[in-house]
């Protein structure tokens, strides 16, 4: 299971922890939950349908999403 600790504008909460299970199911909780074992850090900028991700482990990625949003997120990828 992966854990993402995110801080920024555009999510449900300013600071949240998102859990992604191995089967793809996701859920989120307010604040930082549990121990943090950083695997990478990232900055995600979502403008309209385009998402740019700057990740310390995977480098730069661009994606296109079906829904429109405005988000500026700093995050830490961790393992449970």
C-alpha positions as CSV (number, residue, x, y, z in Angstrom):
1,X,0.0,0.0,0.0
2,X,1.3,3.5,-0.9
3,X,0.8,6.6,1.2
4,X,0.8,10.1,-0.1
5,X,1.1,13.1,2.3
6,X,0.0,16.2,0.5
7,X,0.0,19.9,1.4
8,X,-1.5,22.5,-0.9
9,X,-4.4,24.2,-2.6
10,X,-7.1,22.2,-4.5
11,X,-7.6,19.1,-2.4
12,X,-10.4,18.5,0.1
13,X,-8.1,19.6,3.0
14,X,-5.0,21.8,3.1
15,X,-3.1,18.9,4.6
16,X,-4.1,15.3,3.9
17,X,-2.9,11.7,3.8
18,X,-4.1,9.6,0.9
19,X,-3.8,5.8,0.9
20,X,-3.7,3.8,-2.3
21,X,-4.2,0.1,-1.9
22,X,-2.7,-2.5,-4.2
23,X,-6.0,-3.1,-6.0
24,X,-6.2,0.6,-6.9
25,X,-8.8,1.6,-4.2
26,X,-8.0,5.0,-2.7
27,X,-9.1,6.9,0.4
28,X,-8.0,10.0,2.2
29,X,-8.0,11.4,5.8
30,X,-7.3,14.8,7.1
31,X,-3.8,15.6,8.4
32,X,-0.8,13.3,8.6
33,X,-1.5,9.7,9.7
34,X,1.1,7.2,10.8
35,X,4.8,7.0,10.3
36,X,6.3,8.7,7.3
37,X,9.0,6.7,5.3
38,X,9.8,9.1,2.4
39,X,10.4,7.4,-1.0
40,X,10.2,10.6,-3.1
41,X,8.9,14.1,-3.0
42,X,6.9,15.8,-5.7
43,X,5.2,19.0,-6.8
44,X,2.0,18.6,-8.8
45,X,0.5,21.6,-10.7
46,X,-3.0,20.9,-12.2
47,X,-4.3,23.7,-14.5
48,X,-7.5,22.8,-16.3
49,X,-7.1,19.4,-18.0
50,X,-3.3,19.4,-17.8
51,X,-1.2,18.1,-14.9
52,X,2.5,18.6,-14.6
53,X,4.4,16.5,-12.0
54,X,7.9,17.1,-10.9
55,X,9.0,14.0,-8.9
56,X,12.4,13.5,-7.2
57,X,12.4,9.8,-8.2
58,X,10.5,9.6,-11.5
59,X,11.4,13.0,-13.0
60,X,9.1,15.3,-14.9
61,X,5.7,13.9,-16.2
62,X,2.8,15.6,-18.0
63,X,-0.7,14.1,-18.0
64,X,-4.1,15.0,-19.4
65,X,-7.2,14.4,-17.2
66,X,-10.9,14.3,-18.2
67,X,-12.0,16.7,-15.5
68,X,-10.9,20.3,-15.0
69,X,-9.3,21.4,-11.7
70,X,-6.9,24.0,-10.3
71,X,-4.4,22.5,-7.8
72,X,-0.9,23.3,-6.5
73,X,0.3,20.4,-4.3
74,X,3.5,19.5,-2.6
75,X,3.7,15.8,-1.6
76,X,5.7,13.0,-0.1
77,X,5.4,9.5,-1.4
78,X,5.7,6.9,1.4
79,X,5.0,3.2,2.1
80,X,2.8,1.8,4.8
